[in-house]
Amino acid sequence: MRSLSAVAALLVSAPLLSGCARGGETTGSAGTSQDVEVALEVENHNWSDIVIYLVRGGSSHRLGMVTALSTRRFVFPFRHLGSSGNNRLRAYPIGGGNDFTSEDVLIQPGQWIKWTLEGDLSRSSLAVY
């Protein structure tokens, strides 16, 4: 009789214990931080069209172009940012002039970047929200 109740207890508790073993799975639509997208809004006060690059270490990734005196929004995967914190933005004016590279950009999933480019690119400002 004792072994029968032990077997019954085991049968009842087995599904409960197997449910506890699933703690590592990610559920829901949020996904991992690598799946999150980062938004970059570039406000161009410069008279030149400007090509925007994401610079990580020694490599550059072209995000797109912002025409003169306009604003454009770019979106890229969070995984494009390196974990080392050496992420910068580069503005390259079409038709000449000196390019400009921002300071390091530190960003967490869910944040976005606003980069305001001035006529003198060295006076540009960057903010993370």
N, CA and C of each residue as an Amber inpcrd file, in Angstrom:
protein
   387
   0.8150000  -1.1870000   0.0000000   0.0000000   0.0000000   0.0000000
   0.8660000   1.2610000   0.0000000   1.9560000   1.1460000   0.7520000
   2.8540000   2.2920000   0.8330000   3.4920000   2.5990000  -0.5230000
   3.9010000   1.5690000  -1.2450000   4.5270000   1.7870000  -2.5410000
   3.5260000   2.3160000  -3.5610000   2.2660000   1.9570000  -3.4320000
   1.2360000   2.4650000  -4.3230000   1.0240000   3.9650000  -4.1160000
   1.0340000   4.4120000  -2.8650000   0.8780000   5.8500000  -2.6090000
   2.1200000   6.6260000  -3.0330000   3.2930000   6.0130000  -2.9460000
   4.5240000   6.6710000  -3.3990000   4.5050000   6.8380000  -4.9090000
   4.0390000   5.8180000  -5.6240000   3.9400000   5.8910000  -7.0810000
   2.9160000   6.9550000  -7.4820000   1.7950000   7.0090000  -6.7740000
   0.7680000   8.0050000  -7.0680000   1.3080000   9.4140000  -6.8390000
   2.0580000   9.6050000  -5.7630000   2.6460000  10.9180000  -5.4770000
   3.6490000  11.3060000  -6.5560000   4.4260000  10.3420000  -7.0330000
   5.4010000  10.5960000  -8.0860000   4.7050000  10.9820000  -9.3900000
   3.6300000  10.2840000  -9.7250000   2.8920000  10.5750000 -10.9510000
   2.2520000  11.9620000 -10.9130000   1.7890000  12.3660000  -9.7410000
   1.1650000  13.6780000  -9.6100000   2.2100000  14.7860000  -9.6600000
   3.3730000  14.5630000  -9.0510000   4.3820000  15.6200000  -8.9640000
   5.2670000  15.7190000 -10.2040000   5.3480000  14.6880000 -11.0280000
   6.2230000  14.7050000 -12.2040000   5.8930000  15.8530000 -13.1610000
   4.6140000  16.0610000 -13.5280000   4.3300000  17.2000000 -14.4280000
   4.6490000  18.5510000 -13.7950000   4.4770000  18.6590000 -12.4910000
   4.7840000  19.9190000 -11.8190000   6.2710000  20.2090000 -11.8540000
   7.0910000  19.1850000 -11.6300000   8.5410000  19.3700000 -11.6410000
   9.0600000  19.6670000 -13.0440000   8.4720000  19.0360000 -14.0450000
   8.9390000  19.3020000 -15.4070000   8.6090000  20.7350000 -15.8260000
   7.5480000  21.2980000 -15.2950000   7.2120000  22.6920000 -15.5820000
   8.2230000  23.6490000 -14.9990000   8.8530000  23.2870000 -13.9000000
   9.8590000  24.1410000 -13.2700000  11.1610000  24.1530000 -14.0500000
  11.4020000  23.1670000 -14.8850000  12.6600000  23.0580000 -15.6070000
  12.7210000  23.9730000 -16.8190000  11.6800000  24.7170000 -17.1210000
  11.6380000  25.5500000 -18.3160000  12.0330000  26.9930000 -18.0590000
  12.7120000  27.3010000 -16.9960000  13.0240000  28.6770000 -16.6320000
  13.8720000  29.4230000 -17.6280000  14.6230000  28.7460000 -18.4970000
  15.5240000  29.4210000 -19.4180000  14.8750000  29.9300000 -20.6850000
  13.6370000  29.5650000 -20.9690000  12.9990000  29.9750000 -22.2050000
  12.5290000  31.4210000 -22.1380000  12.5880000  32.0930000 -23.2750000
  12.0650000  33.4480000 -23.3700000  10.6870000  33.3680000 -24.0010000
   9.7120000  33.9690000 -23.3690000   8.3640000  33.9550000 -23.9180000
   7.9110000  35.3750000 -24.1750000   6.8760000  35.5070000 -24.9340000
   6.3410000  36.8310000 -25.2120000   6.9220000  37.3990000 -26.4910000
   6.4650000  38.5720000 -26.8720000   6.8840000  39.1770000 -28.1250000
   8.1390000  40.0330000 -27.9820000   8.6060000  40.2580000 -26.7550000
   9.7600000  41.1430000 -26.5610000  11.0310000  40.5400000 -27.1260000
  11.2370000  39.2370000 -27.0160000  12.4360000  38.6010000 -27.5130000
  13.6420000  38.9940000 -26.6870000  14.8290000  38.7850000 -27.2530000
  16.0550000  39.1260000 -26.5480000  16.4600000  40.5520000 -26.8840000
  17.4240000  41.0650000 -26.1320000  17.8890000  42.4340000 -26.3910000
  18.5490000  42.5400000 -27.7600000  19.0560000  41.4220000 -28.2990000
  19.6720000  41.4390000 -29.6230000  18.6400000  41.6600000 -30.7250000
  17.3570000  41.3580000 -30.4550000  16.2960000  41.5320000 -31.4440000
  15.7240000  42.9480000 -31.4430000  16.0450000  43.7410000 -30.4480000
  15.4980000  45.0920000 -30.3160000  16.1120000  45.9950000 -31.3840000
  15.3190000  46.9340000 -31.8710000  15.8280000  47.8910000 -32.8450000
  16.1770000  49.2070000 -32.1550000  17.1800000  49.8730000 -32.6820000
  17.6160000  51.1710000 -32.1710000  17.2250000  52.2190000 -33.2060000
  16.6290000  53.3010000 -32.7480000  16.2560000  54.3970000 -33.6440000
  17.2870000  55.5150000 -33.5240000  17.6530000  56.0650000 -34.6520000
  18.5610000  57.2090000 -34.7250000  17.8540000  58.2950000 -35.5260000
  17.6350000  59.4400000 -34.8920000  17.0400000  60.5800000 -35.5890000
  18.1410000  61.5980000 -35.8410000  18.3460000  61.9340000 -37.1080000
  19.3830000  62.8950000 -37.4830000  18.7050000  64.1530000 -38.0140000
  18.9860000  65.2710000 -37.3530000  18.4750000  66.5750000 -37.7760000
  19.6440000  67.3310000 -38.4010000  19.5550000  67.5680000 -39.6980000
  20.6610000  68.1500000 -40.4520000  20.4370000  69.6430000 -40.6780000
  21.2170000  70.4780000 -40.0010000  21.1790000  71.9300000 -40.2020000
  22.2560000  72.3730000 -41.1890000  22.9430000  71.4220000 -41.7720000
  24.0450000  71.6860000 -42.6840000  23.5030000  71.9360000 -44.0930000
  24.2670000  72.6720000 -44.9010000  23.8640000  72.9520000 -46.2780000
  24.1980000  71.8050000 -47.2220000  24.8910000  70.7890000 -46.7370000
  25.2550000  69.6330000 -47.5650000  24.3920000  68.4280000 -47.2180000
  24.1750000  67.5810000 -48.2210000  23.6140000  66.2670000 -47.9380000
  24.6930000  65.4780000 -47.2070000  24.3030000  64.6710000 -46.2270000
  25.2890000  63.9860000 -45.3940000  24.9680000  62.4980000 -45.3110000
  25.9940000  61.6760000 -45.5090000  25.8630000  60.2260000 -45.3610000
  26.2230000  59.8740000 -43.9240000  25.3930000  59.0520000 -43.2910000
  25.5630000  58.6770000 -41.8880000  26.0620000  57.2370000 -41.8050000
  27.1000000  57.0410000 -40.9860000  27.6730000  55.7160000 -40.7610000
  27.6560000  55.3900000 -39.2730000  27.4780000  54.1180000 -38.9640000
  27.6920000  53.5970000 -37.6160000  29.0830000  52.9910000 -37.6270000
  29.9640000  53.4690000 -36.7520000  31.3540000  53.0150000 -36.7100000
  31.5520000  52.1900000 -35.4480000  32.0240000  50.9680000 -35.6240000
  32.2850000  50.0690000 -34.4970000  33.6750000  49.4930000 -34.6840000
  34.5760000  49.8710000 -33.7800000  35.9600000  49.4260000 -33.9350000
  36.5340000  50.0230000 -35.2050000  37.0220000  49.1850000 -36.0990000
  37.5840000  49.6610000 -37.3530000  36.6380000  49.5640000 -38.5310000
  35.4090000  49.1060000 -38.3200000  34.4890000  48.9300000 -39.4430000
  33.3550000  49.9520000 -39.4020000  32.8920000  50.3080000 -40.5950000
  31.7920000  51.2690000 -40.7340000  30.6110000  50.5940000 -41.4130000
  29.4180000  50.9370000 -40.9650000  28.1800000  50.4200000 -41.5510000
  27.3470000  51.6200000 -41.9930000  27.0830000  51.7190000 -43.2950000
  26.3230000  52.8630000 -43.8240000  24.8580000  52.7300000 -43.4320000
  24.3300000  53.7680000 -42.7730000  22.9240000  53.7730000 -42.3840000
  22.0540000  54.4570000 -43.4330000  22.5840000  55.4770000 -44.0920000
  21.8130000  56.1770000 -45.1110000  22.2270000  57.6290000 -45.2300000
  21.4000000  58.3970000 -45.9380000  21.7190000  59.7940000 -46.2040000
  20.6160000  60.7140000 -45.6820000  21.0450000  61.8730000 -45.1830000
  20.1270000  62.9270000 -44.7580000  20.3580000  64.1090000 -45.6890000
  19.3120000  64.5480000 -46.3550000  19.4720000  65.6850000 -47.2590000
  19.6430000  66.9740000 -46.4570000  20.1430000  67.9890000 -47.1250000
  20.4140000  69.2750000 -46.4740000  19.1510000  69.8390000 -45.8350000
  19.3160000  70.4000000 -44.6450000  18.2500000  71.0970000 -43.9260000
  16.9940000  70.2390000 -43.7420000  17.1980000  68.9780000 -43.3960000
  16.0550000  68.0800000 -43.1740000  16.3420000  67.1430000 -41.9990000
  15.3380000  66.3600000 -41.6450000  15.4600000  65.3840000 -40.5630000
  15.1000000  64.0150000 -41.1130000  15.8540000  63.0060000 -40.6990000
  15.5710000  61.6400000 -41.1330000  15.7820000  60.6890000 -39.9700000
  14.9970000  59.6270000 -39.9570000  15.0690000  58.6210000 -38.8980000
  15.5790000  57.3120000 -39.4940000  16.5760000  56.7280000 -38.8380000
  17.1360000  55.4410000 -39.2350000  16.8440000  54.4320000 -38.1340000
  16.6700000  53.1790000 -38.5080000  16.4530000  52.1090000 -37.5390000
  17.4090000  50.9800000 -37.8910000  18.1010000  50.4490000 -36.8720000
  19.0100000  49.3280000 -37.0860000  18.9400000  48.3950000 -35.8830000
  19.3110000  47.1300000 -36.0670000  19.2430000  46.1680000 -34.9540000
  20.2520000  46.5030000 -33.8560000  19.8560000  46.2870000 -32.6210000
  20.7260000  46.5370000 -31.4700000  22.0140000  45.7270000 -31.5750000
  21.9440000  44.5630000 -32.2140000  23.1270000  43.6970000 -32.3280000
  24.2480000  44.3380000 -33.1470000  23.9370000  45.3900000 -33.9300000
  24.9830000  46.0910000 -34.6780000  25.8960000  46.9050000 -33.7640000
  25.4480000  47.1470000 -32.5420000  26.2770000  47.8710000 -31.5790000
  27.2070000  46.8790000 -30.9000000  28.4430000  47.2220000 -30.7460000
  29.3870000  46.3480000 -30.0660000  29.2080000  46.4020000 -28.5610000
  29.5970000  45.3580000 -27.8990000  29.4770000  45.3150000 -26.4380000
  30.6000000  46.0790000 -25.7520000  31.6250000  46.4800000 -26.5110000
  32.7660000  47.1620000 -25.9130000  32.5020000  48.6410000 -25.6420000
  31.4580000  49.2000000 -26.2270000  31.1740000  50.6190000 -26.0330000
  31.8720000  51.5140000 -27.0340000  32.6030000  50.9340000 -27.9960000
  33.2780000  51.7270000 -29.0220000  32.3680000  51.9520000 -30.2200000
  31.2040000  52.4870000 -29.9810000  30.2500000  52.7830000 -31.0430000
  30.2360000  54.2860000 -31.2610000  30.4150000  54.6800000 -32.5060000
  30.3970000  56.0990000 -32.8480000  29.5620000  56.2980000 -34.1020000
  29.1830000  57.5220000 -34.3290000  28.4870000  57.8870000 -35.5550000
  29.4010000  58.7920000 -36.3660000  29.3650000  58.6260000 -37.6850000
  30.1840000  59.4680000 -38.5580000  29.2720000  60.1510000 -39.5680000
  29.5060000  61.4420000 -39.7580000  28.7950000  62.2350000 -40.7540000
  29.7800000  62.5860000 -41.8630000  29.4420000  62.1910000 -43.0910000
  30.3070000  62.4410000 -44.2340000  29.5570000  63.3140000 -45.2400000
  29.9310000  64.6050000 -45.3420000  29.2310000  65.4940000 -46.2730000
  29.5300000  65.1340000 -47.7330000  28.4870000  65.0720000 -48.5220000
  28.6480000  64.7960000 -49.9500000  29.1060000  66.0870000 -50.6290000
  30.0990000  65.9740000 -51.4870000  30.5710000  67.1470000 -52.2130000
  31.6920000  67.8830000 -51.5170000  32.3180000  67.2640000 -50.5490000
  33.4630000  67.8970000 -49.9200000  33.2280000  68.2850000 -48.4840000
  34.2410000  68.8570000 -47.9200000  34.1780000  69.2170000 -46.5070000
  34.7200000  68.0890000 -45.6520000  35.0010000  68.4190000 -44.4230000
  35.5540000  67.4220000 -43.5070000  34.4450000  66.5780000 -42.9050000
  34.7210000  65.2820000 -42.7920000  33.7490000  64.4310000 -42.1100000
  33.8840000  64.6340000 -40.6070000  32.8890000  64.1740000 -39.8660000
  32.8720000  64.3580000 -38.4190000  32.4670000  63.0480000 -37.7760000
  33.2050000  62.6640000 -36.7260000  32.8920000  61.4520000 -35.9740000
  32.5290000  61.8440000 -34.5540000  31.4220000  61.2940000 -34.0730000
  30.9350000  61.6190000 -32.7260000  31.8130000  60.9800000 -31.6620000
  31.5560000  61.3590000 -30.4250000  32.1680000  60.6660000 -29.2930000
  31.5120000  59.2870000 -29.1740000  32.0210000  58.4490000 -28.2730000
  31.4260000  57.1260000 -28.0680000  29.9620000  57.2550000 -27.6730000
  29.1350000  56.3720000 -28.2140000  27.7060000  56.3430000 -27.9150000
  27.4230000  55.1000000 -27.0820000  26.9550000  55.3030000 -25.8600000
  26.5670000  54.1910000 -24.9950000  25.0510000  54.1420000 -24.9590000
  24.4840000  53.0140000 -25.3460000  23.0270000  52.9070000 -25.4380000
  22.5770000  51.5420000 -24.9420000  21.4270000  51.5220000 -24.3130000
  20.8120000  50.2950000 -23.8000000  19.5760000  49.9810000 -24.6440000
  19.1420000  48.7150000 -24.6460000  17.9290000  48.3700000 -25.3900000
  16.7520000  49.2420000 -24.9450000  15.9930000  49.7230000 -25.9180000
  14.8350000  50.5640000 -25.6240000  15.1200000  52.0540000 -25.7030000
  16.3840000  52.4470000 -25.7810000  16.7310000  53.8590000 -25.8940000
  16.8680000  54.2320000 -27.3710000  16.8650000  55.5430000 -27.6570000
  17.0680000  56.0100000 -29.0180000  18.0150000  57.2000000 -29.0120000
  18.5640000  57.5080000 -30.1880000  19.6080000  58.5260000 -30.3300000
  19.0750000  59.6790000 -31.1740000  19.3920000  60.9000000 -30.7530000
  19.1220000  62.0860000 -31.5790000  20.4490000  62.7800000 -31.8280000
  20.7560000  62.9830000 -33.0970000  22.0050000  63.6260000 -33.4870000
  21.6530000  64.8630000 -34.3030000  22.0380000  66.0290000 -33.8010000
  21.7790000  67.2900000 -34.4890000  23.0810000  67.7550000 -35.1260000
  23.0910000  67.8060000 -36.4560000  24.2750000  68.2080000 -37.2080000
  24.1590000  69.6860000 -37.5570000  25.1710000  70.4480000 -37.1980000
  25.1830000  71.8920000 -37.4390000  25.9420000  72.2150000 -38.7250000
  25.8690000  73.4850000 -39.1500000  26.6030000  73.9350000 -40.3300000
  28.0910000  73.6540000 -40.1920000  28.6310000  73.8930000 -39.0190000
  29.9940000  73.4950000 -38.6610000  29.8450000  72.1660000 -37.9170000
  30.1740000  71.0690000 -38.5790000  29.9100000  69.7380000 -38.0110000
  30.5510000  69.5190000 -36.6450000  31.6450000  70.2220000 -36.3630000
  32.3000000  70.0410000 -35.0620000  31.4550000  70.5940000 -33.9140000
  30.4230000  71.3590000 -34.2200000  29.5190000  71.9080000 -33.1970000
  28.2320000  71.0830000 -33.0520000  28.2130000  69.9080000 -33.6330000
  27.0350000  69.0430000 -33.5770000  26.8400000  68.4860000 -32.1790000
  25.6040000  68.0820000 -31.8800000  25.3010000  67.5330000 -30.5510000
  24.5960000  66.1920000 -30.6860000  24.8080000  65.3500000 -29.6780000
  24.2430000  64.0110000 -29.6700000  23.6130000  63.7580000 -28.3100000
  22.4270000  63.1550000 -28.3050000  21.7410000  62.8330000 -27.0510000
  21.1270000  61.4430000 -27.1640000  21.0910000  60.7430000 -26.0340000
  20.4640000  59.4220000 -25.9540000  19.2790000  59.5350000 -25.0160000
  18.1180000  59.0730000 -25.4660000  16.8870000  59.1290000 -24.6730000
  16.3910000  57.7370000 -24.3660000
